[in-house]
């Protein structure tokens, strides 16, 4: 014990460096509120992407510098986040060990603490209690709602850190619970909520400092989100052998809606390829208008679907996506590679749900059966992290009531409370699956998805659906070619104009992609070797993506060289090389624009 205290004191003697990046206003305000009373427990609720990690580590650095604590312990949900926390701490001069296991007793000398997971703490709570009480310790509980994933987890956290000197709890969303399922170190108040079991009022967490999505959007801390909902007609065969057809957005009963949703997500249908193609076009457009490294995330329900979706991405875009699966030992490295690289799309299952930082991700395709408020808020949070003004995020989702309700709720300022998940299995966190496949019974056929098409339904803005067909609350003004280039830049297009433009592109996209996928599936693509005159047309759908990327890189170089905004460079380029926007320009036009850009350097 004495030797450990001496080692910790020596580690704490190295003064951590405060962050070189100026604190955001909310972070400074939260720190000032903490400093006013120096509480033992402090809960911060800040919208995903707001910078909770920076706030927590800045506070830790101050407490270490003043010798108010000599150790920092961070508890987070996943192993990948352990590395992310350790890297962030290292940038601030705080050495946290992300690899300390339960098999090792004392904290390693030369460090100022360590990063662990909730599951690891639950494995040996007394070991972590000894580490947290050997010296004065600040315990940071990241996404503290995970302490409510099971009664045993909450008990373990309380046992491990009940006597720690300071505790800082962080969460991206408020949450509620039942009186007998309180998360340790969180202050609750009655909220009058009556649960499904009818057991009376629940309890809602009360934060010591709250920073919501509305405030973050106003401060340009997060990107505004455009929710693009896609409907379509789904057909399936039920267990009685009957063929049923229904629209995603007009399904009627809940059971029919769930079956239509499940059918739409089937990789063999046309809904998934269509939405992936729309997502890819959106990424291209962002890259051509000020976000040269823009990327997208595809969220799948399970690993089989994820692998199938990855094959569809490669077929549609010509490029294999990053496939990130929860049981892949290389998952963390793949996330890091995708975050720092230039790949356009990553397909993942749960691995990119909360806390994972991929700032260049600005597009999300919701192809999962998950529909809990907590998971929705955390997943959408992966694409709202703002890096510069005039960035926007787009979420493509099925036009089903559960998801549309969650999307609308993000645009309302309210005291929203969310129940923590009940499952203790990390693989099942935040999981609210669609009804399971019907079991095959004697004399009955198994449930079978047959087909599903996709059509743009509407853009959700301010809780109102804008269809773009003139039926919305405000008629859309006609759009010119230049205006179309600014899709998604906040303030330049009305919601109705945005919907109108997406609908227009969707009509063109549906025909083009459906034919492409059909030809590939049936082997009817033209053989370019036998028809040299078709070589350009046969290759262009793959080559055009690389040409657009190259033009994007050149525009960035010209912009940097001339101190001219990207949008202005694009406008000048189209004046010298007339033609449609890059998203629909031919290979010849794109090549001419590439050469023009080269002369400008």
VEXDREN-2710 file (C-alpha; in Angstrom, 1 decimal):
% VEXDREN-2710
k/r/px/py/pz
1/UNK/0.0/0.0/0.0
2/UNK/2.8/2.5/1.0
3/UNK/4.8/1.7/-2.2
4/UNK/1.7/2.2/-4.3
5/UNK/0.9/5.5/-2.7
6/UNK/4.5/6.7/-3.2
7/UNK/4.3/5.6/-6.9
8/UNK/1.0/7.5/-7.4
9/UNK/2.4/10.6/-5.7
10/UNK/5.4/10.5/-8.1
11/UNK/3.1/10.1/-11.0
12/UNK/0.9/13.0/-9.8
13/UNK/3.9/15.2/-9.4
14/UNK/4.1/15.5/-13.1
15/UNK/1.9/18.5/-13.8
16/UNK/-0.6/17.6/-16.5
17/UNK/-0.8/20.1/-19.4
18/UNK/-4.2/21.8/-20.0
19/UNK/-5.6/21.5/-23.4
20/UNK/-4.2/23.8/-26.1
21/UNK/-7.7/24.1/-27.6
22/UNK/-9.8/26.9/-26.1
23/UNK/-12.7/25.5/-24.1
24/UNK/-16.2/25.8/-25.4
25/UNK/-18.5/28.1/-23.5
26/UNK/-20.5/25.3/-22.0
27/UNK/-17.3/23.5/-20.9
28/UNK/-16.1/26.6/-19.2
29/UNK/-19.5/27.2/-17.6
30/UNK/-19.7/23.6/-16.3
31/UNK/-16.1/23.8/-14.9
32/UNK/-17.1/27.0/-13.1
33/UNK/-20.2/25.4/-11.6
34/UNK/-18.0/22.5/-10.4
35/UNK/-15.4/24.8/-8.9
36/UNK/-18.1/26.7/-6.9
37/UNK/-18.7/23.7/-4.6
38/UNK/-16.1/21.0/-5.5
39/UNK/-18.7/18.3/-5.0
40/UNK/-18.1/14.7/-4.3
41/UNK/-20.5/13.7/-7.1
42/UNK/-21.2/15.7/-10.3
43/UNK/-23.4/14.6/-13.2
44/UNK/-23.0/16.3/-16.7
45/UNK/-25.5/15.6/-19.4
46/UNK/-24.3/16.9/-22.7
47/UNK/-25.5/16.0/-26.2
48/UNK/-23.4/13.6/-28.2
49/UNK/-20.5/15.4/-29.9
50/UNK/-20.5/18.3/-27.5
51/UNK/-17.1/17.5/-26.0
52/UNK/-17.7/15.6/-22.7
53/UNK/-14.3/14.0/-22.9
54/UNK/-12.5/17.3/-23.1
55/UNK/-14.5/18.7/-20.2
56/UNK/-13.8/15.7/-18.0
57/UNK/-10.0/15.6/-18.7
58/UNK/-9.7/19.4/-18.2
59/UNK/-11.3/19.0/-14.8
60/UNK/-9.0/16.0/-14.1
61/UNK/-6.0/18.0/-15.0
62/UNK/-7.0/20.8/-12.7
63/UNK/-7.6/18.5/-9.8
64/UNK/-4.2/16.8/-10.4
65/UNK/-2.4/20.1/-10.6
66/UNK/-3.9/21.3/-7.3
67/UNK/-3.1/17.9/-5.7
68/UNK/-6.8/17.5/-4.8
69/UNK/-6.5/14.0/-6.3
70/UNK/-3.5/11.9/-7.2
71/UNK/-5.2/9.4/-9.5
72/UNK/-7.8/9.3/-12.3
73/UNK/-9.8/6.2/-13.1
74/UNK/-12.1/6.3/-16.2
75/UNK/-14.8/3.7/-16.6
76/UNK/-16.3/3.4/-20.1
77/UNK/-18.6/0.9/-22.0
78/UNK/-16.2/-0.7/-24.5
79/UNK/-12.6/-1.7/-25.0
80/UNK/-12.3/0.7/-28.0
81/UNK/-13.3/3.6/-25.9
82/UNK/-10.5/2.7/-23.4
83/UNK/-8.0/3.5/-26.1
84/UNK/-9.8/6.6/-27.2
85/UNK/-9.9/7.9/-23.6
86/UNK/-6.2/7.1/-23.1
87/UNK/-5.2/8.9/-26.3
88/UNK/-7.2/12.0/-25.4
89/UNK/-5.7/12.0/-21.9
90/UNK/-2.2/11.7/-23.4
91/UNK/-2.7/14.8/-25.5
92/UNK/-3.4/16.7/-22.3
93/UNK/-0.4/15.3/-20.5
94/UNK/-2.3/12.8/-18.3
95/UNK/-0.9/9.2/-18.5
96/UNK/-3.7/6.7/-18.2
97/UNK/-3.1/3.0/-18.8
98/UNK/-5.7/1.5/-21.1
99/UNK/-4.4/-2.1/-20.8
100/UNK/-4.6/-2.7/-17.0
101/UNK/-6.4/-6.0/-16.4
102/UNK/-8.0/-7.5/-13.3
103/UNK/-5.1/-10.0/-13.2
104/UNK/-2.7/-7.1/-12.3
105/UNK/-3.0/-5.8/-8.7
106/UNK/-1.6/-2.3/-8.3
107/UNK/-1.7/0.6/-10.8
108/UNK/1.5/0.7/-12.8
109/UNK/4.1/3.1/-11.7
110/UNK/4.6/6.1/-14.1
111/UNK/0.9/6.5/-14.8
112/UNK/-1.7/8.7/-13.2
113/UNK/-4.4/6.2/-13.4
114/UNK/-6.1/3.8/-15.9
115/UNK/-9.1/3.3/-18.1
116/UNK/-11.3/0.3/-17.6
117/UNK/-14.8/-1.0/-18.6
118/UNK/-18.0/-1.5/-16.6
119/UNK/-17.8/-5.3/-17.3
120/UNK/-14.2/-5.4/-15.9
121/UNK/-15.2/-3.5/-12.8
122/UNK/-18.1/-6.0/-12.3
123/UNK/-15.6/-8.8/-12.5
124/UNK/-13.6/-7.7/-9.5
125/UNK/-15.2/-4.8/-7.7
126/UNK/-13.0/-5.1/-4.6
127/UNK/-9.8/-4.9/-6.6
128/UNK/-11.0/-1.6/-8.2
129/UNK/-12.1/-0.4/-4.8
130/UNK/-8.6/-0.9/-3.5
131/UNK/-7.1/1.0/-6.4
132/UNK/-9.6/3.9/-6.0
133/UNK/-9.0/4.3/-2.2
134/UNK/-5.2/3.8/-2.1
135/UNK/-4.9/7.5/-2.9
136/UNK/-7.3/10.3/-3.5
137/UNK/-9.0/9.4/-6.8
138/UNK/-11.2/11.0/-9.3
139/UNK/-13.5/8.4/-10.9
140/UNK/-15.0/9.3/-14.3
141/UNK/-18.0/7.2/-15.2
142/UNK/-18.5/7.7/-18.9
143/UNK/-22.0/7.0/-20.2
144/UNK/-23.0/6.2/-16.7
145/UNK/-26.4/4.8/-17.8
146/UNK/-24.4/1.6/-18.4
147/UNK/-24.2/1.1/-14.7
148/UNK/-27.9/0.3/-15.0
149/UNK/-27.5/-2.5/-17.5
150/UNK/-28.1/-5.0/-14.8
151/UNK/-28.6/-4.9/-11.0
152/UNK/-25.3/-6.6/-10.4
153/UNK/-23.4/-4.0/-12.5
154/UNK/-24.9/-1.1/-10.4
155/UNK/-24.0/-2.9/-7.2
156/UNK/-20.4/-3.5/-8.5
157/UNK/-19.9/0.1/-9.4
158/UNK/-21.2/1.2/-6.0
159/UNK/-18.9/-1.3/-4.2
160/UNK/-15.9/-0.3/-6.3
161/UNK/-16.2/3.5/-6.0
162/UNK/-18.4/4.1/-3.0
163/UNK/-15.5/5.5/-1.1
164/UNK/-13.6/7.3/-3.9
165/UNK/-12.7/10.9/-3.2
166/UNK/-14.5/12.4/-6.3
167/UNK/-16.9/11.0/-8.9
168/UNK/-17.7/12.6/-12.2
169/UNK/-20.6/11.0/-14.1
170/UNK/-21.1/11.7/-17.8
171/UNK/-24.0/10.9/-20.2
172/UNK/-25.2/11.9/-23.6
173/UNK/-28.9/11.7/-22.7
174/UNK/-31.0/12.0/-19.5
175/UNK/-32.5/8.7/-18.4
176/UNK/-35.1/7.4/-16.1
177/UNK/-35.4/4.3/-13.9
178/UNK/-37.6/2.6/-11.3
179/UNK/-37.1/3.3/-7.6
180/UNK/-35.5/-0.1/-7.0
181/UNK/-33.0/0.2/-10.0
182/UNK/-31.2/3.4/-9.2
183/UNK/-27.8/4.0/-10.8
184/UNK/-25.2/4.7/-8.1
185/UNK/-24.0/8.3/-7.6
186/UNK/-26.9/9.8/-9.6
187/UNK/-29.4/12.1/-8.1
188/UNK/-33.1/11.4/-9.0
189/UNK/-36.4/13.1/-8.7
190/UNK/-39.9/11.7/-9.3
191/UNK/-41.1/12.5/-12.8
192/UNK/-44.6/11.1/-12.8
193/UNK/-43.8/8.5/-15.4
194/UNK/-45.8/5.3/-15.3
195/UNK/-44.0/2.4/-16.7
196/UNK/-45.3/-0.4/-18.9
197/UNK/-46.0/-2.5/-15.9
198/UNK/-48.1/0.2/-14.3
199/UNK/-46.1/0.3/-11.2
200/UNK/-46.4/4.0/-10.7
201/UNK/-44.2/7.0/-11.0
202/UNK/-40.6/6.6/-12.1
203/UNK/-37.4/8.5/-11.3
204/UNK/-35.6/10.8/-13.7
205/UNK/-31.9/11.7/-13.4
206/UNK/-31.1/15.3/-12.5
207/UNK/-27.9/16.6/-13.9
208/UNK/-25.7/19.2/-12.2
209/UNK/-25.0/20.7/-15.6
210/UNK/-27.0/20.1/-18.8
211/UNK/-26.1/21.0/-22.4
212/UNK/-28.7/20.0/-24.9
213/UNK/-28.8/19.5/-28.7
214/UNK/-30.6/22.8/-29.2
215/UNK/-27.9/24.8/-27.3
216/UNK/-25.2/22.9/-29.1
217/UNK/-26.7/23.6/-32.5
218/UNK/-27.1/27.3/-31.7
219/UNK/-23.4/27.4/-30.7
220/UNK/-22.4/25.5/-33.9
221/UNK/-20.9/22.8/-31.7
222/UNK/-22.9/20.1/-33.6
223/UNK/-24.1/19.9/-37.1
224/UNK/-27.8/20.3/-38.0
225/UNK/-29.4/17.0/-39.0
226/UNK/-31.5/16.4/-42.1
227/UNK/-33.6/13.3/-41.7
228/UNK/-34.4/11.8/-45.1
229/UNK/-37.2/9.2/-44.8
230/UNK/-37.7/6.5/-47.4
231/UNK/-40.8/4.6/-47.9
232/UNK/-41.6/1.7/-50.3
233/UNK/-43.8/-1.2/-50.8
234/UNK/-42.8/-4.5/-49.1
235/UNK/-44.1/-7.9/-50.0
236/UNK/-43.6/-11.0/-47.8
237/UNK/-45.1/-14.5/-47.2
238/UNK/-46.4/-15.1/-43.7
239/UNK/-46.3/-18.5/-41.9
240/UNK/-49.7/-19.4/-43.3
241/UNK/-48.3/-19.1/-46.9
242/UNK/-50.2/-15.9/-47.7
243/UNK/-48.5/-13.1/-49.6
244/UNK/-48.9/-9.7/-47.9
245/UNK/-48.0/-6.3/-49.3
246/UNK/-47.8/-3.0/-47.4
247/UNK/-46.2/0.4/-47.6
248/UNK/-43.6/1.2/-44.9
249/UNK/-45.3/4.6/-44.3
250/UNK/-48.9/3.4/-44.5
251/UNK/-48.8/0.0/-42.9
252/UNK/-51.7/0.5/-40.6
253/UNK/-51.3/-1.9/-37.7
254/UNK/-48.1/-2.2/-35.7
255/UNK/-47.6/-5.9/-36.7
256/UNK/-47.9/-5.1/-40.4
257/UNK/-45.6/-2.1/-40.0
258/UNK/-43.0/-4.3/-38.3
259/UNK/-43.2/-6.9/-41.0
260/UNK/-42.8/-4.3/-43.7
261/UNK/-39.9/-2.8/-42.0
262/UNK/-38.2/-6.2/-41.6
263/UNK/-38.8/-6.9/-45.3
264/UNK/-37.3/-3.6/-46.3
265/UNK/-34.1/-4.4/-44.4
266/UNK/-33.7/-7.7/-46.2
267/UNK/-30.5/-7.5/-48.3
268/UNK/-32.2/-9.4/-51.2
269/UNK/-34.7/-6.6/-51.9
270/UNK/-34.3/-3.3/-53.6
271/UNK/-34.8/-1.0/-50.6
272/UNK/-31.3/-1.4/-49.2
273/UNK/-29.4/-0.9/-52.5
274/UNK/-31.5/2.1/-53.3
275/UNK/-30.9/3.9/-50.0
276/UNK/-27.2/3.0/-50.1
277/UNK/-26.9/4.5/-53.6
278/UNK/-28.7/7.7/-52.3
279/UNK/-26.3/7.7/-49.3
280/UNK/-23.3/7.4/-51.6
281/UNK/-24.5/10.3/-53.8
282/UNK/-24.9/12.4/-50.6
283/UNK/-21.4/11.7/-49.6
284/UNK/-20.2/12.7/-53.1
285/UNK/-22.1/15.9/-52.9
286/UNK/-20.7/16.8/-49.4
287/UNK/-17.2/16.1/-50.7
288/UNK/-17.7/18.4/-53.6
289/UNK/-19.0/21.2/-51.3
290/UNK/-16.5/21.8/-48.5
291/UNK/-16.2/18.4/-46.8
292/UNK/-13.5/16.6/-48.9
293/UNK/-13.2/13.7/-46.5
294/UNK/-17.0/13.2/-45.8
295/UNK/-17.9/9.6/-44.9
296/UNK/-21.0/7.6/-44.1
297/UNK/-21.9/4.9/-41.6
298/UNK/-24.3/2.0/-42.3
299/UNK/-25.8/0.5/-39.1
300/UNK/-26.9/-3.1/-39.5
301/UNK/-28.9/-5.3/-37.0
302/UNK/-26.6/-8.3/-37.1
303/UNK/-23.4/-9.6/-38.6
304/UNK/-25.0/-11.5/-41.5
305/UNK/-26.9/-8.4/-42.6
306/UNK/-23.7/-6.3/-42.2
307/UNK/-21.7/-8.6/-44.5
308/UNK/-24.6/-8.6/-47.0
309/UNK/-24.8/-4.8/-46.9
310/UNK/-21.0/-4.5/-47.4
311/UNK/-21.3/-6.5/-50.6
312/UNK/-24.1/-4.2/-51.8
313/UNK/-22.0/-1.2/-51.0
314/UNK/-19.1/-2.6/-53.1
315/UNK/-21.5/-3.4/-55.9
316/UNK/-23.1/0.0/-55.9
317/UNK/-20.0/2.2/-55.4
318/UNK/-17.3/0.0/-56.8
319/UNK/-15.3/0.3/-53.5
320/UNK/-15.3/-2.2/-50.6
321/UNK/-16.4/-0.5/-47.3
322/UNK/-14.8/-0.9/-43.9
323/UNK/-16.7/-3.8/-42.3
324/UNK/-16.7/-3.4/-38.5
325/UNK/-18.1/-6.3/-36.5
326/UNK/-18.5/-6.6/-32.7
327/UNK/-16.6/-9.9/-32.4
328/UNK/-13.8/-8.9/-34.7
329/UNK/-10.5/-8.6/-32.6
330/UNK/-9.4/-6.0/-35.1
331/UNK/-12.6/-3.9/-34.7
332/UNK/-10.8/-1.1/-32.8
333/UNK/-8.1/-0.8/-35.3
334/UNK/-10.6/-0.7/-38.1
335/UNK/-12.5/2.1/-36.5
336/UNK/-9.2/4.1/-36.1
337/UNK/-8.3/3.4/-39.7
338/UNK/-11.7/4.5/-40.9
339/UNK/-11.6/7.6/-38.7
340/UNK/-8.2/8.7/-40.0
341/UNK/-8.5/7.5/-43.6
342/UNK/-10.4/8.4/-46.7
343/UNK/-12.8/5.5/-47.1
344/UNK/-16.3/6.6/-48.0
345/UNK/-18.4/4.1/-46.0
346/UNK/-18.2/1.8/-43.0
347/UNK/-20.7/-0.9/-42.3
348/UNK/-21.0/-1.8/-38.6
349/UNK/-23.0/-3.6/-36.0
350/UNK/-23.2/-1.7/-32.7
351/UNK/-19.5/-0.9/-32.7
352/UNK/-20.1/2.7/-33.6
353/UNK/-23.0/3.6/-31.3
354/UNK/-21.8/5.8/-28.6
355/UNK/-18.6/7.7/-27.7
356/UNK/-16.7/6.6/-30.8
357/UNK/-15.3/9.6/-32.5
358/UNK/-15.3/9.7/-36.3
359/UNK/-15.7/13.5/-37.0
360/UNK/-15.6/13.1/-40.8
361/UNK/-18.7/10.9/-40.7
362/UNK/-21.6/13.1/-41.8
363/UNK/-24.1/10.6/-43.3
364/UNK/-25.9/7.7/-41.5
365/UNK/-28.0/5.0/-43.1
366/UNK/-30.3/3.4/-40.5
367/UNK/-30.6/-0.2/-41.7
368/UNK/-31.1/-1.7/-38.3
369/UNK/-34.0/-3.0/-36.2
370/UNK/-32.9/-1.0/-33.1
371/UNK/-35.3/1.6/-32.1
372/UNK/-34.7/2.6/-28.4
373/UNK/-34.5/6.3/-27.8
374/UNK/-31.1/5.9/-26.2
375/UNK/-29.5/4.0/-29.0
376/UNK/-31.1/6.4/-31.6
377/UNK/-29.7/9.5/-29.9
378/UNK/-26.2/7.9/-29.4
379/UNK/-26.0/6.6/-33.0
380/UNK/-27.2/9.9/-34.6
381/UNK/-24.6/11.5/-32.4
382/UNK/-21.9/9.8/-34.4
383/UNK/-22.6/12.1/-37.4
384/UNK/-23.3/15.5/-35.7
385/UNK/-19.8/16.3/-34.4
386/UNK/-19.0/19.6/-36.0
387/UNK/-15.6/20.6/-37.2
388/UNK/-16.3/23.8/-39.2
389/UNK/-19.2/26.1/-40.0
390/UNK/-21.7/25.1/-42.7
391/UNK/-21.4/21.4/-42.2
392/UNK/-24.5/19.3/-42.1
393/UNK/-25.4/15.7/-41.3
394/UNK/-27.9/13.5/-43.1
395/UNK/-29.7/10.5/-41.7
396/UNK/-31.4/8.1/-44.2
397/UNK/-34.0/6.0/-42.4
398/UNK/-37.1/3.9/-43.1
399/UNK/-40.4/6.0/-42.9
400/UNK/-41.8/4.0/-40.0
401/UNK/-43.5/5.6/-37.0
402/UNK/-41.0/4.5/-34.3
403/UNK/-38.1/6.1/-36.1
404/UNK/-39.9/9.1/-37.3
405/UNK/-41.0/9.8/-33.7
406/UNK/-37.5/9.6/-32.5
407/UNK/-36.3/11.8/-35.3
408/UNK/-38.9/14.4/-34.5
409/UNK/-38.0/14.3/-30.8
410/UNK/-34.5/15.4/-31.6
411/UNK/-35.8/18.6/-33.0
412/UNK/-37.8/19.5/-29.9
413/UNK/-36.4/21.1/-26.8
414/UNK/-37.9/19.1/-24.0
415/UNK/-36.9/17.4/-20.8
416/UNK/-36.7/14.0/-22.4
417/UNK/-35.9/11.0/-20.2
418/UNK/-34.8/7.6/-21.4
419/UNK/-34.9/4.2/-19.6
420/UNK/-31.6/2.4/-19.4
421/UNK/-31.4/-1.0/-21.2
422/UNK/-32.0/-4.0/-19.1
423/UNK/-29.6/-6.5/-20.8
424/UNK/-26.3/-7.1/-19.1
425/UNK/-24.8/-8.8/-22.2
426/UNK/-22.7/-6.1/-24.0
427/UNK/-23.7/-7.6/-27.3
428/UNK/-27.4/-6.7/-26.5
429/UNK/-27.0/-3.2/-25.2
430/UNK/-29.6/-0.8/-26.5
431/UNK/-31.2/-3.6/-28.5
432/UNK/-34.9/-3.5/-29.2
433/UNK/-35.2/-6.0/-32.0
434/UNK/-38.0/-6.5/-34.5
435/UNK/-40.2/-9.5/-34.0
436/UNK/-38.2/-12.7/-34.4
437/UNK/-38.6/-14.8/-37.5
438/UNK/-41.6/-17.1/-37.2
439/UNK/-40.7/-20.7/-36.5
440/UNK/-41.5/-23.3/-39.0
441/UNK/-44.5/-25.4/-37.8
442/UNK/-46.1/-28.5/-39.0
443/UNK/-48.0/-27.9/-42.2
444/UNK/-46.9/-24.2/-42.3
445/UNK/-44.3/-22.5/-44.3
446/UNK/-41.7/-20.3/-42.7
447/UNK/-42.0/-16.5/-42.9
448/UNK/-40.2/-15.2/-46.0
449/UNK/-39.3/-11.7/-47.2
450/UNK/-40.1/-11.5/-51.0
451/UNK/-39.2/-7.9/-52.2
452/UNK/-39.2/-4.3/-51.3
453/UNK/-38.7/-1.2/-53.3
454/UNK/-37.7/2.3/-52.1
455/UNK/-39.0/5.8/-52.7
456/UNK/-38.1/9.1/-51.1
457/UNK/-40.9/10.0/-48.7
458/UNK/-40.0/13.3/-47.0
459/UNK/-37.5/15.4/-45.1
460/UNK/-38.3/15.9/-41.5
461/UNK/-37.7/19.4/-40.2
462/UNK/-39.1/21.1/-37.1
463/UNK/-41.4/18.1/-36.6
464/UNK/-43.0/18.7/-40.0
465/UNK/-42.7/16.4/-43.0
466/UNK/-41.7/18.2/-46.2
467/UNK/-42.4/16.1/-49.3
468/UNK/-41.1/18.5/-51.9
469/UNK/-44.1/17.9/-54.2
470/UNK/-45.8/21.1/-53.2
471/UNK/-48.1/19.5/-50.6
472/UNK/-46.0/20.7/-47.7
473/UNK/-46.7/23.8/-45.6
474/UNK/-44.8/26.1/-47.9
475/UNK/-44.4/25.6/-51.7
476/UNK/-40.9/25.1/-52.9
477/UNK/-39.4/27.7/-55.1
478/UNK/-37.8/26.5/-58.3
479/UNK/-34.2/25.5/-58.0
480/UNK/-31.4/26.3/-60.4
481/UNK/-28.3/24.3/-61.0
482/UNK/-26.2/26.5/-58.7
483/UNK/-28.7/26.2/-55.9
484/UNK/-28.7/22.4/-56.2
485/UNK/-25.0/22.5/-55.4
486/UNK/-25.7/23.9/-52.0
487/UNK/-28.0/21.1/-50.8
488/UNK/-27.4/20.7/-47.1
489/UNK/-25.7/24.0/-46.4
490/UNK/-27.8/25.4/-43.5
491/UNK/-29.8/28.5/-44.3
492/UNK/-29.5/28.4/-48.1
493/UNK/-32.3/26.1/-48.9
494/UNK/-35.7/25.8/-47.2
495/UNK/-36.8/22.4/-45.9
496/UNK/-39.3/22.2/-48.8
497/UNK/-36.6/23.0/-51.3
498/UNK/-34.3/20.4/-49.8
499/UNK/-37.1/17.8/-50.0
500/UNK/-37.9/18.8/-53.6
501/UNK/-34.3/18.4/-54.6
502/UNK/-33.9/15.0/-52.9
503/UNK/-37.1/13.8/-54.5
504/UNK/-35.9/14.9/-57.9
505/UNK/-32.6/13.1/-57.5
506/UNK/-34.3/10.0/-56.1
507/UNK/-36.4/9.5/-59.2
508/UNK/-33.3/9.5/-61.3
509/UNK/-31.4/7.4/-58.9
510/UNK/-34.1/4.7/-58.6
511/UNK/-34.1/4.0/-62.3
512/UNK/-30.3/4.0/-62.7
513/UNK/-29.5/1.9/-59.7
514/UNK/-32.3/-0.6/-60.1
515/UNK/-31.1/-1.3/-63.7
516/UNK/-27.5/-1.5/-62.6
517/UNK/-28.2/-4.0/-59.7
518/UNK/-30.5/-6.1/-62.0
519/UNK/-27.9/-6.3/-64.7
520/UNK/-25.2/-7.4/-62.2
521/UNK/-27.5/-9.9/-60.5
522/UNK/-28.4/-11.5/-63.8
523/UNK/-25.0/-11.2/-65.5
524/UNK/-26.4/-9.0/-68.2
525/UNK/-23.7/-6.3/-68.0
526/UNK/-22.2/-5.5/-71.4
527/UNK/-18.9/-7.2/-72.1
528/UNK/-16.7/-4.3/-72.8
529/UNK/-14.0/-6.3/-74.5
530/UNK/-16.4/-7.2/-77.3
531/UNK/-17.7/-3.7/-77.7
532/UNK/-14.9/-1.1/-77.6
533/UNK/-17.4/1.6/-78.3
534/UNK/-19.2/0.8/-75.0
535/UNK/-16.0/0.8/-72.9
536/UNK/-16.4/4.3/-71.7
537/UNK/-20.1/3.9/-70.7
538/UNK/-19.3/0.5/-69.1
539/UNK/-16.5/1.8/-67.0
540/UNK/-17.8/5.3/-66.2
541/UNK/-20.1/4.3/-63.3
542/UNK/-17.0/3.1/-61.4
543/UNK/-14.5/5.7/-62.8
544/UNK/-16.7/8.7/-62.1
545/UNK/-16.4/8.2/-58.4
546/UNK/-12.6/8.4/-58.5
547/UNK/-12.8/11.4/-60.9
548/UNK/-15.1/13.2/-58.5
549/UNK/-12.7/12.5/-55.6
550/UNK/-9.7/13.8/-57.6
551/UNK/-11.7/17.0/-58.5
552/UNK/-12.5/17.4/-54.9
553/UNK/-8.9/17.2/-53.8
554/UNK/-7.9/19.7/-56.5
555/UNK/-10.6/22.1/-55.5
556/UNK/-9.3/21.9/-51.9
557/UNK/-5.8/22.7/-53.1
558/UNK/-7.0/25.6/-55.3
559/UNK/-9.1/26.9/-52.3
560/UNK/-6.1/26.8/-50.0
561/UNK/-3.9/28.5/-52.6
562/UNK/-6.2/31.3/-53.4
563/UNK/-8.1/31.6/-50.1
564/UNK/-11.3/31.1/-52.0
565/UNK/-14.2/29.1/-50.5
566/UNK/-14.8/25.7/-52.0
567/UNK/-18.2/26.6/-53.3
568/UNK/-16.8/29.6/-55.2
569/UNK/-14.1/27.4/-56.8
570/UNK/-16.8/25.0/-57.9
571/UNK/-18.9/27.8/-59.4
572/UNK/-15.9/29.2/-61.3
573/UNK/-15.0/25.7/-62.5
574/UNK/-18.5/25.3/-64.0
575/UNK/-18.3/28.6/-65.7
576/UNK/-15.1/27.5/-67.5
577/UNK/-16.3/24.0/-68.1
578/UNK/-20.1/24.2/-68.6
579/UNK/-22.3/21.3/-67.7
580/UNK/-24.4/19.8/-65.0
581/UNK/-23.2/19.4/-61.4
582/UNK/-20.5/16.8/-60.8
583/UNK/-23.1/14.4/-59.3
584/UNK/-24.6/14.0/-62.8
585/UNK/-21.8/15.1/-65.1
586/UNK/-20.3/12.8/-67.7
587/UNK/-16.8/11.4/-67.6
588/UNK/-15.7/13.8/-70.4
589/UNK/-16.9/16.8/-68.4
590/UNK/-15.3/15.7/-65.3
591/UNK/-12.0/15.1/-67.0
592/UNK/-12.2/18.5/-68.6
593/UNK/-12.8/20.1/-65.2
594/UNK/-9.9/18.1/-63.7
595/UNK/-7.6/19.6/-66.3
596/UNK/-8.9/23.1/-65.8
597/UNK/-8.2/22.8/-62.0
598/UNK/-4.7/21.6/-62.8
599/UNK/-4.0/24.8/-64.7
600/UNK/-5.2/26.8/-61.7
601/UNK/-2.5/25.4/-59.5
END
